[in-house]
Amino acid sequence: MKNLFKSIQKAVIGDHSHEKAGLLDVIPTIENGYDPIVSFKNVQIGYKRGNVERVIIQGLNLDIMRGEIFGLVGESGSGKTTVGRSLIRVTNVSKGEILYNGVRISGKISRTLSREVKKKIQMIFQDPSASLNDRANVDYIVSEGLRAFHLYEDETDRLEKVEEMMRRVGLRPEHLKRYPHEFSGGQRQRIGIARSMIIKPELIVADEPISALDVSIRAQVLNLIKEFQKESSLTVLFIAHDLSVVKYISDRIGVIYNGKIVELASAERLFEVPLHPYTKSLLSAVPIPDPRVEKVKKVVVYHPQMHQYTHDDEPQLYEVEPGHFVRANSAELAAYKEIVRQGGNK
């Protein structure tokens, strides 16, 4: 099982030769250094009520690169959490497929592969209070993964690993006998991070891990995640609704609206030259530390009707510059390319 994914990766990755220049609904292959750890291939996710399916994610095509922190940002109900839940196989995919290291992990898979996925992909939850068992002490909570996958030699080895991880997240070993309700929100989130990281996963899905925390300790938790990512080349899918937070921690950012990626670029470039109106709307809502500027700023409200799409000119995901993608029709694409050509000046 150690080399389960790598041994069949080349046979399952697939061929990208069908992609055309300019028109892209799949992020293109990069010749040098292209190494996706996760690929969403035309994924559709919905929830059925009777015979009616409510589609949440439509035609999602996305690659997350190995070792990067990929930020997925959008308002409540945009589908960002559903993407994360589908990656850990909590939410089923109705169409398309999800590849992990080139191996399909969506739909029905073997028990052995399912166990390997659980070991390689861990999650940090939004609410640290709800995600921890109040009837179990910290020692039991942090050790859950070690016990489930038998990643320790004996009791002494297990305890050493748990104590070391507690120190890594800024807690003391004597806290192991305490229960979650005895800790603050920030400390509980650190316990959740310790539980996820102790089995050394390859990929972490962080679903708004700081939204329930006080502002004063949010930076500490973000820095802790970045520290783990740098030390072990960890890949992180960071889900949030606050673009300022996502910019701080992410290498690339994908903006999702109504179940579709509307813009994708590096964190720096997205802030330098935002193109899609929805991205601009999110940016306008970012709080400004100066109260005088904050008082007079104008929040941009996004209205989907402003696009006036037609059946013969449907929007697609285009690459307007290397690594910068935006959903647009032909008329919008020309305008976006002109904005990029002028260096982002409007």
Residue frames as qw, qx, qy, qz and C-alpha x, y, z in Angstrom:
[[0.000, 0.881, 0.473, 0.000, 0.00, 0.00, 0.00],
 [0.393, -0.615, 0.048, 0.681, 2.94, 2.35, 0.47],
 [0.085, -0.289, 0.492, 0.817, 3.27, 2.90, -3.25],
 [0.394, 0.485, 0.776, -0.088, -0.35, 2.20, -4.16],
 [0.315, 0.862, 0.189, -0.350, -1.02, 5.58, -5.76],
 [0.020, -0.729, 0.502, 0.465, 2.36, 6.05, -7.45],
 [0.413, -0.117, 0.864, 0.262, 2.39, 2.61, -9.04],
 [0.349, 0.512, 0.751, 0.228, -0.70, 3.25, -11.16],
 [0.019, 0.713, 0.145, -0.685, -0.57, 7.02, -11.44],
 [0.011, -0.363, 0.549, 0.752, 0.68, 7.14, -15.04],
 [0.047, 0.224, 0.916, 0.331, -2.02, 4.77, -16.25],
 [0.035, -0.686, -0.716, 0.126, -4.92, 6.81, -14.90],
 [0.150, -0.457, -0.078, 0.873, -3.89, 10.48, -15.20],
 [0.482, 0.721, 0.488, -0.099, -5.38, 10.74, -18.68],
 [0.498, 0.213, 0.360, 0.759, -4.65, 12.75, -21.77],
 [0.009, 0.715, 0.252, -0.652, -4.94, 16.55, -21.93],
 [0.282, -0.046, 0.571, 0.770, -4.56, 16.68, -25.72],
 [0.099, 0.657, 0.709, 0.235, -8.25, 17.53, -26.18],
 [0.165, -0.782, -0.254, 0.545, -7.74, 21.01, -24.73],
 [0.479, 0.684, 0.283, 0.473, -7.79, 23.86, -27.21],
 [0.379, 0.010, -0.153, 0.913, -5.80, 27.07, -27.01],
 [0.180, -0.257, -0.052, -0.948, -7.77, 29.86, -25.40],
 [0.715, -0.313, -0.169, -0.601, -10.97, 27.98, -24.53],
 [0.342, 0.177, -0.859, 0.337, -10.41, 26.07, -21.31],
 [0.696, -0.517, -0.046, -0.497, -12.69, 24.48, -18.80],
 [0.926, -0.270, -0.098, 0.246, -9.80, 22.35, -17.58],
 [0.230, -0.892, 0.328, 0.212, -6.66, 23.96, -16.18],
 [0.759, 0.576, -0.301, -0.034, -3.97, 23.21, -18.80],
 [0.916, -0.187, -0.017, 0.356, -0.92, 21.04, -18.43],
 [0.032, -0.945, 0.318, 0.077, 2.19, 23.05, -17.59],
 [0.796, 0.441, -0.401, 0.106, 5.23, 21.59, -19.26],
 [0.435, 0.336, -0.620, 0.560, 7.69, 22.19, -16.42],
 [0.007, -0.107, 0.668, -0.737, 6.86, 21.31, -12.83],
 [0.637, -0.177, -0.189, -0.726, 3.23, 20.30, -13.41],
 [0.296, 0.035, -0.926, 0.230, 2.41, 17.90, -10.61],
 [0.557, -0.380, -0.058, -0.736, -1.26, 17.86, -9.53],
 [0.053, -0.103, 0.920, -0.375, -2.00, 15.91, -6.39],
 [0.355, 0.462, 0.718, -0.381, -5.77, 16.34, -6.87],
 [0.079, 0.034, -0.531, -0.843, -7.73, 16.71, -10.10],
 [0.466, 0.438, 0.570, -0.516, -11.45, 17.40, -10.38],
 [0.084, -0.043, 0.741, 0.665, -12.61, 16.25, -13.81],
 [0.363, -0.241, -0.480, -0.761, -15.96, 17.70, -14.92],
 [0.165, -0.198, -0.867, 0.427, -17.35, 17.09, -11.42],
 [0.414, -0.433, -0.253, -0.760, -21.02, 17.60, -10.67],
 [0.186, -0.123, -0.836, 0.502, -22.36, 17.35, -7.13],
 [0.418, -0.347, -0.215, -0.812, -25.99, 17.59, -6.12],
 [0.192, 0.006, 0.820, -0.538, -28.43, 16.62, -3.42],
 [0.301, -0.247, -0.757, -0.525, -31.55, 14.68, -4.24],
 [0.361, 0.101, 0.564, -0.736, -34.96, 15.24, -2.71],
 [0.760, 0.386, 0.407, -0.329, -37.21, 12.59, -4.14],
 [0.767, 0.368, 0.396, 0.347, -36.61, 12.50, -7.88],
 [0.237, 0.947, 0.006, 0.217, -35.38, 16.08, -8.03],
 [0.761, -0.157, -0.102, 0.621, -31.65, 16.81, -7.76],
 [0.035, -0.997, 0.000, 0.066, -30.45, 20.21, -6.67],
 [0.792, 0.329, -0.092, 0.506, -27.08, 20.74, -8.35],
 [0.431, -0.855, 0.008, 0.287, -24.52, 22.50, -6.15],
 [0.296, -0.575, 0.540, 0.538, -21.33, 22.05, -8.18],
 [0.756, 0.594, 0.223, -0.160, -21.49, 22.12, -11.98],
 [0.773, 0.577, -0.047, 0.260, -18.72, 20.98, -14.32],
 [0.372, -0.873, 0.303, 0.083, -15.87, 21.61, -11.90],
 [0.866, 0.333, -0.128, 0.350, -12.44, 21.16, -13.51],
 [0.218, -0.908, 0.290, -0.209, -9.61, 21.98, -11.15],
 [0.825, 0.140, -0.411, 0.361, -6.08, 20.82, -10.38],
 [0.468, -0.862, 0.176, -0.082, -4.46, 21.34, -6.99],
 [0.583, 0.597, -0.504, 0.223, -0.67, 21.19, -7.22],
 [0.838, -0.268, -0.377, 0.290, 1.48, 19.15, -4.90],
 [0.559, -0.166, -0.273, 0.765, 2.93, 21.19, -2.04],
 [0.006, 0.359, 0.121, 0.926, 0.84, 24.33, -2.59],
 [0.103, 0.422, 0.658, -0.616, -1.76, 26.06, -0.47],
 [0.026, -0.327, -0.618, -0.714, -4.76, 26.50, -2.72],
 [0.168, 0.247, 0.481, -0.824, -7.34, 28.97, -1.48],
 [0.064, -0.435, -0.775, -0.455, -10.98, 28.43, -2.45],
 [0.016, 0.254, 0.382, -0.888, -13.07, 31.49, -1.69],
 [0.212, -0.377, -0.613, -0.661, -16.72, 32.35, -2.13],
 [0.422, -0.311, 0.230, -0.820, -19.80, 33.49, -0.25],
 [0.431, -0.008, 0.818, -0.382, -22.01, 31.19, 1.81],
 [0.719, 0.429, 0.448, -0.314, -23.82, 28.75, -0.46],
 [0.365, 0.722, -0.436, -0.394, -21.31, 29.04, -3.30],
 [0.970, 0.160, -0.158, -0.091, -20.32, 25.37, -2.98],
 [0.246, 0.702, -0.615, 0.262, -16.80, 25.71, -1.56],
 [0.491, -0.368, 0.697, -0.370, -17.42, 23.46, 1.45],
 [0.913, 0.235, 0.203, -0.263, -19.11, 20.90, -0.81],
 [0.623, 0.642, -0.442, 0.071, -15.89, 20.69, -2.84],
 [0.053, -0.555, 0.743, -0.371, -13.93, 19.92, 0.31],
 [0.708, -0.111, 0.545, -0.434, -16.46, 17.37, 1.52],
 [0.894, 0.401, -0.063, -0.188, -16.36, 15.58, -1.83],
 [0.397, 0.658, -0.616, 0.174, -12.59, 15.31, -1.58],
 [0.181, -0.331, 0.832, -0.407, -12.80, 13.45, 1.72],
 [0.312, -0.116, -0.890, -0.311, -15.64, 11.32, 0.30],
 [0.154, 0.288, 0.680, -0.656, -18.33, 12.60, 2.65],
 [0.525, 0.563, 0.152, -0.619, -20.35, 13.98, -0.28],
 [0.688, 0.174, 0.657, 0.254, -20.90, 11.82, -3.34],
 [0.055, 0.407, -0.427, -0.805, -20.10, 12.92, -6.88],
 [0.691, 0.427, 0.460, -0.358, -23.02, 12.49, -9.29],
 [0.761, 0.637, 0.055, 0.115, -20.98, 13.06, -12.47],
 [0.293, 0.815, -0.436, 0.244, -17.30, 13.27, -13.37],
 [0.897, -0.191, -0.303, 0.258, -14.48, 12.01, -11.19],
 [0.259, -0.908, 0.314, -0.098, -11.93, 13.08, -8.60],
 [0.856, 0.264, -0.335, 0.292, -8.36, 11.84, -9.02],
 [0.469, -0.835, 0.287, -0.026, -5.85, 11.71, -6.18],
 [0.337, -0.540, 0.708, 0.306, -2.29, 11.07, -7.33],
 [0.308, 0.290, -0.699, -0.576, -3.85, 9.98, -10.61],
 [0.123, -0.174, -0.977, 0.028, -6.16, 7.41, -9.02],
 [0.403, -0.454, -0.358, -0.710, -9.93, 7.82, -9.02],
 [0.122, -0.051, -0.790, 0.599, -11.20, 8.20, -5.46],
 [0.488, 0.076, 0.138, -0.858, -14.78, 9.26, -6.21],
 [0.793, 0.061, -0.376, -0.475, -17.64, 6.80, -6.52],
 [0.949, -0.286, 0.092, -0.094, -17.25, 3.18, -5.51],
 [0.332, 0.676, -0.638, 0.161, -13.69, 2.21, -4.63],
 [0.746, -0.057, -0.646, 0.152, -12.09, -0.72, -2.85],
 [0.640, -0.751, -0.163, 0.010, -11.91, -0.90, 0.92],
 [0.753, -0.197, 0.027, 0.628, -8.11, -0.85, 0.74],
 [0.307, 0.425, 0.196, 0.828, -8.07, 2.31, -1.35],
 [0.347, -0.798, -0.279, -0.406, -10.67, 3.94, 0.90],
 [0.737, -0.603, -0.117, 0.281, -8.49, 3.29, 3.92],
 [0.621, 0.027, 0.120, 0.774, -5.46, 4.74, 2.14],
 [0.060, 0.653, 0.270, 0.705, -7.40, 7.87, 1.22],
 [0.537, -0.800, -0.228, -0.139, -8.46, 8.38, 4.84],
 [0.755, -0.408, -0.002, 0.513, -4.84, 8.14, 5.88],
 [0.505, 0.156, 0.237, 0.815, -3.50, 10.50, 3.22],
 [0.075, -0.515, -0.249, -0.817, -6.25, 13.16, 3.35],
 [0.291, -0.434, -0.673, 0.523, -7.23, 14.80, 6.64],
 [0.046, -0.729, -0.378, -0.569, -9.52, 17.68, 7.49],
 [0.186, -0.142, -0.460, 0.856, -9.44, 20.65, 9.85],
 [0.046, -0.665, -0.727, -0.167, -13.01, 21.61, 10.67],
 [0.004, 0.650, 0.124, 0.750, -14.61, 25.02, 10.98],
 [0.555, -0.670, 0.065, -0.488, -16.00, 24.63, 14.49],
 [0.316, 0.378, -0.804, 0.332, -13.42, 23.28, 16.95],
 [0.452, -0.178, 0.584, -0.650, -16.08, 22.77, 19.59],
 [0.854, 0.186, 0.106, -0.474, -18.33, 20.56, 17.45],
 [0.728, 0.473, -0.491, -0.069, -15.49, 18.57, 15.85],
 [0.195, 0.368, -0.816, 0.401, -14.03, 17.29, 19.14],
 [0.653, -0.380, -0.640, -0.144, -15.59, 14.61, 21.33],
 [0.273, -0.692, 0.275, -0.609, -16.28, 16.22, 24.72],
 [0.892, -0.386, 0.107, -0.209, -16.35, 12.81, 26.41],
 [0.909, 0.134, -0.084, 0.385, -12.82, 11.94, 25.29],
 [0.413, -0.788, 0.124, 0.439, -9.65, 13.45, 26.69],
 [0.298, 0.842, -0.331, -0.304, -7.05, 15.11, 24.49],
 [0.288, -0.427, 0.841, 0.165, -4.76, 12.08, 24.57],
 [0.562, 0.294, 0.772, -0.033, -7.49, 9.89, 23.07],
 [0.468, 0.817, 0.189, -0.279, -8.51, 12.52, 20.49],
 [0.143, 0.804, -0.503, -0.282, -5.01, 13.17, 19.16],
 [0.313, -0.323, 0.887, 0.101, -4.21, 9.44, 19.15],
 [0.756, 0.355, 0.373, -0.405, -7.26, 8.43, 17.09],
 [0.648, 0.665, -0.307, -0.210, -5.37, 8.33, 13.80],
 [0.036, 0.561, -0.820, 0.107, -2.37, 6.53, 15.28],
 [0.523, -0.041, 0.789, -0.321, -4.61, 3.81, 16.67],
 [0.754, 0.479, 0.207, -0.400, -6.76, 3.50, 13.54],
 [0.700, 0.646, -0.302, -0.049, -3.79, 3.00, 11.23],
 [0.920, -0.314, 0.043, 0.231, -1.43, 1.31, 13.75],
 [0.477, 0.760, -0.171, 0.407, 1.27, 3.95, 13.32],
 [0.269, -0.753, 0.493, -0.342, 3.12, 3.28, 16.56],
 [0.488, 0.277, -0.821, 0.104, 5.26, 0.45, 17.88],
 [0.437, -0.344, -0.767, 0.320, 4.14, 0.37, 21.49],
 [0.256, -0.866, -0.429, 0.030, 2.45, 2.51, 24.11],
 [0.468, -0.593, 0.054, 0.653, 5.65, 4.40, 24.87],
 [0.317, 0.068, 0.506, 0.800, 6.14, 5.25, 21.20],
 [0.034, -0.704, -0.610, -0.361, 2.52, 6.40, 20.87],
 [0.357, -0.848, -0.284, 0.270, 2.80, 8.68, 23.90],
 [0.457, -0.381, 0.233, 0.769, 6.06, 10.17, 22.65],
 [0.207, 0.317, 0.578, 0.723, 4.49, 10.99, 19.28],
 [0.178, -0.807, -0.534, -0.180, 1.44, 12.57, 20.90],
 [0.442, -0.750, -0.128, 0.475, 3.51, 14.67, 23.31],
 [0.411, -0.156, 0.371, 0.818, 5.77, 15.85, 20.50],
 [0.076, 0.525, 0.595, 0.604, 2.77, 16.88, 18.40],
 [0.305, -0.846, -0.422, 0.111, 1.28, 18.73, 21.36],
 [0.433, -0.568, 0.088, 0.695, 4.46, 20.76, 21.65],
 [0.325, 0.150, 0.539, 0.762, 4.43, 21.44, 17.91],
 [0.076, -0.674, -0.550, -0.487, 0.98, 23.03, 18.10],
 [0.000, 0.504, -0.238, 0.831, 1.84, 25.11, 21.15],
 [0.750, -0.509, -0.063, -0.417, 0.22, 23.01, 23.89],
 [0.144, -0.574, 0.754, -0.284, 1.83, 21.25, 26.83],
 [0.437, 0.047, -0.894, -0.092, 1.96, 17.47, 27.33],
 [0.030, 0.139, 0.785, -0.604, 0.20, 17.85, 30.69],
 [0.490, 0.193, 0.004, -0.850, -2.88, 18.96, 28.76],
 [0.337, 0.093, -0.866, -0.357, -3.36, 15.40, 27.48],
 [0.136, -0.279, -0.910, 0.274, -5.56, 14.34, 30.40],
 [0.226, 0.349, 0.288, -0.863, -7.89, 17.30, 30.03],
 [0.398, 0.523, 0.751, 0.069, -11.13, 17.46, 28.03],
 [0.305, 0.429, 0.392, 0.755, -12.01, 19.80, 25.13],
 [0.210, -0.859, -0.378, -0.273, -14.43, 21.95, 27.15],
 [0.596, -0.672, -0.079, 0.431, -11.52, 22.97, 29.40],
 [0.496, -0.088, 0.308, 0.807, -9.79, 24.80, 26.54],
 [0.221, 0.617, 0.032, -0.754, -10.37, 28.05, 24.68],
 [0.759, 0.586, 0.177, -0.223, -11.51, 28.09, 21.06],
 [0.359, 0.789, -0.495, -0.067, -8.01, 28.65, 19.75],
 [0.283, -0.438, 0.843, -0.133, -6.61, 25.82, 21.87],
 [0.751, 0.216, 0.573, -0.245, -9.36, 23.48, 20.68],
 [0.681, 0.705, -0.103, -0.168, -8.49, 24.28, 17.09],
 [0.085, 0.690, -0.718, 0.033, -4.85, 23.47, 17.84],
 [0.571, -0.138, 0.784, -0.201, -5.99, 20.11, 19.18],
 [0.779, 0.508, 0.287, -0.228, -7.86, 19.53, 15.93],
 [0.442, 0.785, -0.427, -0.080, -4.74, 20.41, 13.95],
 [0.229, -0.511, 0.819, -0.121, -2.67, 18.03, 16.07],
 [0.734, 0.132, 0.622, -0.241, -5.19, 15.23, 15.47],
 [0.732, 0.662, 0.049, -0.155, -4.98, 15.78, 11.71],
 [0.327, 0.811, -0.485, 0.025, -1.21, 16.20, 11.45],
 [0.538, -0.529, 0.645, -0.118, -0.02, 13.39, 13.70],
 [0.845, 0.144, 0.512, 0.057, -0.51, 10.72, 11.02],
 [0.242, -0.452, 0.494, 0.702, 1.51, 12.80, 8.52],
 [0.614, 0.601, 0.503, -0.095, -1.06, 13.24, 5.73],
 [0.462, 0.120, 0.428, 0.767, -0.22, 14.45, 2.23],
 [0.074, -0.444, -0.378, -0.809, -3.25, 16.71, 1.91],
 [0.055, -0.367, -0.646, 0.667, -5.19, 18.81, 4.39],
 [0.078, -0.614, -0.528, -0.581, -8.67, 20.20, 3.72],
 [0.182, -0.233, -0.471, 0.831, -9.01, 23.26, 5.96],
 [0.071, -0.637, -0.643, -0.419, -12.67, 24.28, 5.95],
 [0.168, -0.795, -0.027, -0.583, -12.76, 27.85, 7.29],
 [0.713, -0.186, -0.563, 0.373, -10.53, 26.85, 10.22],
 [0.294, -0.061, -0.353, 0.886, -10.34, 30.34, 11.73],
 [0.217, -0.476, -0.369, -0.768, -13.83, 31.76, 11.19],
 [0.641, -0.625, -0.417, -0.158, -14.99, 30.67, 14.66],
 [0.680, -0.234, -0.295, 0.629, -11.90, 32.07, 16.40],
 [0.169, -0.904, -0.123, 0.372, -11.12, 35.44, 17.94],
 [0.500, 0.848, -0.111, 0.134, -9.27, 37.86, 15.69],
 [0.247, -0.835, 0.485, -0.076, -6.32, 37.93, 18.09],
 [0.599, -0.327, 0.728, 0.065, -5.51, 34.24, 17.60],
 [0.808, 0.542, 0.168, -0.158, -6.40, 33.79, 13.93],
 [0.373, 0.799, -0.471, -0.002, -2.89, 34.70, 12.79],
 [0.375, -0.494, 0.771, -0.144, -1.41, 32.12, 15.18],
 [0.783, 0.171, 0.580, -0.145, -3.49, 29.32, 13.67],
 [0.664, 0.741, -0.046, -0.088, -2.71, 30.46, 10.11],
 [0.099, 0.776, -0.621, 0.051, 1.01, 30.56, 10.88],
 [0.594, -0.269, 0.743, -0.151, 0.79, 27.08, 12.38],
 [0.824, 0.432, 0.350, -0.106, -0.78, 25.70, 9.19],
 [0.486, 0.831, -0.272, 0.007, 1.87, 27.42, 7.05],
 [0.251, -0.666, 0.696, -0.091, 4.61, 26.04, 9.28],
 [0.743, -0.005, 0.665, -0.077, 3.42, 22.46, 8.80],
 [0.732, 0.658, 0.154, -0.087, 3.02, 23.04, 5.06],
 [0.277, 0.850, -0.448, 0.019, 6.59, 24.28, 4.62],
 [0.393, -0.544, 0.734, -0.108, 8.21, 21.61, 6.77],
 [0.572, 0.011, 0.820, -0.004, 6.61, 18.58, 5.15],
 [0.098, 0.108, -0.622, -0.769, 5.67, 19.89, 1.66],
 [0.245, 0.418, 0.812, -0.325, 2.06, 19.46, 2.72],
 [0.052, -0.302, -0.537, -0.786, -0.70, 20.33, 0.25],
 [0.071, 0.383, 0.624, -0.677, -3.54, 22.40, 1.69],
 [0.057, -0.539, -0.589, -0.600, -6.99, 23.17, 0.30],
 [0.121, -0.249, -0.473, 0.837, -7.87, 26.27, 2.32],
 [0.067, -0.611, -0.669, -0.418, -11.56, 27.12, 2.17],
 [0.178, -0.415, -0.391, 0.802, -12.71, 30.56, 3.32],
 [0.216, 0.819, 0.506, 0.160, -14.94, 33.50, 2.52],
 [0.205, -0.927, 0.060, 0.307, -12.46, 36.24, 3.52],
 [0.741, 0.617, -0.055, 0.260, -10.16, 37.14, 0.63],
 [0.019, -0.862, 0.423, -0.279, -7.68, 38.98, 2.86],
 [0.708, -0.428, 0.549, -0.114, -7.07, 35.81, 4.88],
 [0.909, 0.298, 0.278, 0.090, -6.84, 33.68, 1.75],
 [0.465, 0.829, -0.221, 0.218, -4.28, 36.04, 0.21],
 [0.311, -0.770, 0.521, -0.196, -2.06, 35.79, 3.29],
 [0.680, -0.302, 0.665, -0.072, -1.87, 32.01, 3.32],
 [0.839, 0.386, 0.380, -0.051, -2.42, 30.89, -0.30],
 [0.391, -0.253, 0.569, 0.678, -0.17, 30.37, -3.31],
 [0.109, -0.184, -0.620, -0.755, -3.11, 30.33, -5.74],
 [0.322, 0.261, 0.541, -0.732, -6.72, 31.37, -5.27],
 [0.052, -0.294, -0.807, -0.510, -9.85, 30.08, -6.94],
 [0.320, 0.106, 0.281, -0.899, -13.02, 32.18, -6.71],
 [0.034, -0.261, -0.943, -0.204, -16.19, 30.11, -6.81],
 [0.376, 0.140, 0.189, -0.896, -19.72, 31.37, -7.40],
 [0.792, 0.196, 0.103, -0.568, -22.87, 29.28, -7.69],
 [0.905, -0.044, 0.424, 0.015, -20.87, 26.08, -8.03],
 [0.759, 0.556, 0.091, 0.326, -18.51, 27.31, -10.77],
 [0.557, -0.379, 0.072, 0.736, -14.98, 28.67, -10.73],
 [0.314, 0.916, 0.248, 0.000, -15.23, 32.24, -12.06],
 [0.272, 0.872, -0.362, 0.189, -11.59, 33.28, -11.62],
 [0.915, -0.318, 0.057, 0.241, -8.32, 31.57, -10.76],
 [0.435, 0.772, -0.273, 0.374, -4.86, 33.09, -10.40],
 [0.559, 0.025, -0.533, 0.635, -1.90, 33.41, -8.09],
 [0.313, -0.720, -0.507, 0.356, -2.71, 35.22, -4.86],
 [0.257, -0.448, 0.069, 0.853, -0.68, 38.29, -5.82],
 [0.040, 0.082, 0.589, 0.803, -2.07, 38.55, -9.33],
 [0.160, -0.612, -0.759, -0.155, -5.68, 38.16, -8.25],
 [0.250, -0.771, -0.337, 0.479, -5.34, 41.20, -6.02],
 [0.242, -0.351, 0.303, 0.852, -3.33, 43.16, -8.58],
 [0.288, 0.126, -0.497, -0.809, -5.66, 42.57, -11.53],
 [0.386, 0.278, 0.816, -0.327, -9.08, 41.22, -10.48],
 [0.081, 0.013, -0.626, -0.775, -11.17, 40.68, -13.60],
 [0.250, -0.448, -0.817, -0.264, -14.49, 39.02, -12.85],
 [0.289, -0.583, -0.044, -0.758, -17.16, 41.29, -11.30],
 [0.816, -0.499, -0.262, -0.128, -17.77, 38.76, -8.52],
 [0.737, -0.047, -0.270, 0.618, -14.09, 38.83, -7.56],
 [0.133, 0.411, -0.066, 0.899, -14.22, 42.61, -7.45],
 [0.571, -0.596, -0.212, -0.523, -17.29, 42.40, -5.24],
 [0.857, -0.368, -0.293, 0.213, -15.50, 40.15, -2.76],
 [0.565, 0.134, -0.180, 0.794, -12.47, 42.42, -2.75],
 [0.109, -0.559, -0.061, -0.820, -14.59, 45.48, -2.08],
 [0.716, -0.586, -0.224, -0.306, -15.96, 43.80, 1.05],
 [0.741, -0.023, -0.416, 0.526, -12.51, 43.24, 2.59],
 [0.366, -0.899, -0.197, 0.138, -12.25, 45.43, 5.74],
 [0.478, 0.616, -0.191, 0.597, -9.69, 48.26, 5.62],
 [0.571, -0.332, -0.498, 0.562, -7.78, 49.00, 8.88],
 [0.114, 0.009, -0.071, 0.991, -8.02, 52.78, 8.38],
 [0.143, 0.571, 0.730, -0.347, -11.47, 53.85, 9.69],
 [0.189, 0.625, -0.039, -0.757, -11.44, 56.99, 7.54],
 [0.205, 0.271, -0.745, -0.574, -10.96, 54.99, 4.36],
 [0.006, 0.227, 0.973, -0.047, -13.34, 52.27, 5.51],
 [0.203, 0.546, 0.509, -0.634, -16.06, 54.86, 6.11],
 [0.367, 0.630, -0.132, -0.672, -16.04, 56.20, 2.56],
 [0.088, -0.211, 0.887, 0.401, -15.29, 53.03, 0.58],
 [0.700, 0.191, -0.092, -0.682, -17.95, 51.67, -1.76],
 [0.513, -0.087, 0.853, -0.046, -18.93, 48.01, -1.64],
 [0.360, 0.247, -0.603, -0.668, -19.53, 46.59, -5.09],
 [0.692, 0.102, 0.571, -0.428, -22.68, 44.46, -5.32],
 [0.035, -0.197, 0.857, 0.475, -22.55, 41.62, -7.82],
 [0.692, 0.334, 0.296, -0.568, -25.60, 40.93, -9.97],
 [0.533, -0.026, 0.784, 0.318, -25.40, 37.85, -12.25],
 [0.492, 0.723, 0.481, -0.052, -27.87, 39.49, -14.64],
 [0.001, -0.861, 0.225, 0.456, -25.23, 42.05, -15.61],
 [0.403, -0.291, 0.741, 0.451, -23.55, 39.52, -17.91],
 [0.632, 0.519, 0.026, -0.575, -26.46, 39.09, -20.35],
 [0.246, -0.266, 0.885, 0.293, -25.25, 35.73, -21.61],
 [0.727, 0.311, -0.139, -0.596, -26.95, 34.11, -24.59],
 [0.929, -0.026, 0.361, -0.074, -27.26, 30.47, -25.66],
 [0.806, 0.535, -0.002, 0.254, -24.92, 30.98, -28.60],
 [0.322, 0.655, -0.399, 0.555, -22.30, 32.72, -26.48],
 [0.796, -0.567, -0.212, -0.035, -22.09, 30.79, -23.19],
 [0.146, -0.862, 0.462, -0.150, -19.29, 31.68, -20.72],
 [0.937, 0.072, -0.273, 0.206, -16.26, 29.41, -20.49],
 [0.592, -0.730, 0.160, 0.303, -13.08, 29.43, -18.44],
 [0.644, 0.706, -0.082, 0.281, -10.38, 31.21, -20.47],
 [0.688, -0.368, -0.018, 0.625, -6.70, 31.83, -19.79],
 [0.218, 0.967, 0.123, 0.049, -6.25, 35.58, -20.27],
 [0.165, 0.800, -0.551, 0.171, -2.58, 35.47, -19.26],
 [0.582, 0.186, -0.775, 0.159, -0.30, 32.66, -18.07],
 [0.296, -0.132, -0.806, 0.495, -1.83, 31.12, -14.97],
 [0.222, 0.234, 0.345, -0.882, -4.75, 33.58, -14.83],
 [0.045, -0.313, -0.870, -0.377, -8.17, 32.19, -15.74],
 [0.284, 0.211, 0.323, -0.878, -11.54, 33.90, -15.83],
 [0.311, 0.443, 0.839, 0.050, -15.04, 32.77, -16.80],
 [0.172, 0.534, -0.054, -0.826, -16.33, 34.90, -19.64],
 [0.705, 0.565, 0.429, 0.004, -18.07, 34.95, -23.00],
 [0.658, 0.336, 0.234, 0.632, -16.36, 36.23, -26.15],
 [0.049, 0.866, 0.113, 0.485, -17.27, 39.89, -25.56],
 [0.583, -0.803, 0.113, -0.040, -16.10, 39.85, -21.93],
 [0.874, -0.126, 0.175, 0.435, -12.93, 38.00, -22.86],
 [0.485, 0.590, 0.117, 0.634, -11.86, 40.81, -25.18],
 [0.236, -0.882, 0.029, -0.407, -12.44, 43.36, -22.42],
 [0.801, -0.573, 0.141, 0.101, -10.53, 41.30, -19.85],
 [0.813, 0.143, 0.148, 0.545, -7.57, 40.86, -22.20],
 [0.236, 0.761, 0.045, 0.603, -7.45, 44.61, -22.73],
 [0.524, -0.822, 0.087, -0.206, -7.42, 45.19, -18.96],
 [0.878, -0.303, 0.188, 0.320, -4.51, 42.77, -18.61],
 [0.646, 0.463, 0.145, 0.589, -2.69, 44.41, -21.53],
 [0.002, 0.825, -0.033, 0.564, -2.97, 47.78, -19.82],
 [0.328, 0.252, -0.679, 0.606, -1.57, 46.35, -16.62],
 [0.253, -0.455, -0.791, 0.321, -4.85, 46.24, -14.75],
 [0.041, 0.214, 0.129, -0.967, -5.80, 49.86, -15.24],
 [0.242, 0.572, 0.783, -0.036, -9.51, 50.35, -15.76]]
